[in-house]
Amino acid sequence: MPAPLIHVGPEPEDHLVSAVEDGGGRVVALDEAEGVIWAGGPDFPEFPSGVRWVQLPAAGVESWMDAVQAQPRIQFTSCAGAYATQVAEHALALLLAGVRGIVGYARTKTWDPGGDHVLEGSTVAIVGAGGIGRELIKMLEPHDVEVIAVTRSGRDGTLPVERLGEVWGTADHFVIAAPATDGTRHLVGADELAQMKPHSWIVNIARGALIDADALVEALREERIGGAALDVTEPEPLPDDHPLWNEPRALITPHVANPPETMSRDLAKRVTENVRRFGAGEDLLAPIERDRGY
């Protein structure tokens, strides 16, 4: 079987060239390519007619969707699931930091041992239990929590998205890991926040647009929820004068759940596997479904 002809763009980064070769592919110029490994942003070109597959570098591809929709003959794949372990690890760290009061302790300047909440025995809702959510469920197992996992389909014992409204008043804490689409924008708004318990923490490691920031600021200011731990925000980067920075119940990390060094490593692994599959005529990992937007 001939080696699949793969272009690496916009620049031939060494680790991706090696990943293509490890998958049995041969790196070629764009006009010769059958497949493309695209490591750049959403402003990619219209690909030549010989290109049948394009691998994108991100798990969340909302920024790429206009360009993806404009080239319907091409199979695009995302990196959904490739970065799941480190993002789930960050989500767990944020959740524990909030629930165990570390957010407050880190900011205090006096000895104050107040606070009595623990994660053990609580109910954690994971909204969008895909690759990241499944990894987080494994990490939560030693903590003796009940997990409510919400997925689009409701398969494998998860709650279907049609029943999401039942979750907000039931769970103690929430991790938002759903894809960003037109349908999930402000998935968590004033109504959802109003149903949460006074000790509830909400963690967002998906996209900032899934939470209505104005409604969240109001809920935090009025102490209606326990707090919010956010690795993603809307807008992003979060402006220095944004009120979330001054909320004592808010913990913000600057979109670092997927560090650059592990992103490069795991992108290379995904490239190698999908090049191998492409060459063998097998189903590719994480195909983008245009009608769903991810």
Secondary structure, DSSP 8 states (H G I E B T S, - for coil): ----EEEEESS--HHHHHHHHHTT-EE--GGG-SEEEE-S-S------TT--EEE-S-S--GGGHHHHHT-TTSEEE--TTTTHHHHHHHHHHHHHHHHTTHHHHHH-SS--------STT-EEEEES-SHHHHHHHHHHGGGT-EEEEEESS--TT-EEGGGGGGTTTT-SEEEE-----TTTTTSB-HHHHHHS-TT-EEEE-S-GGGB-HHHHHHHHHTT-SSEEEESS-SSSS--TT-GGGG-TTEEE--S-SS-HHHHHHHHHHHHHHHHHHHHHT---SSB--TTTT-
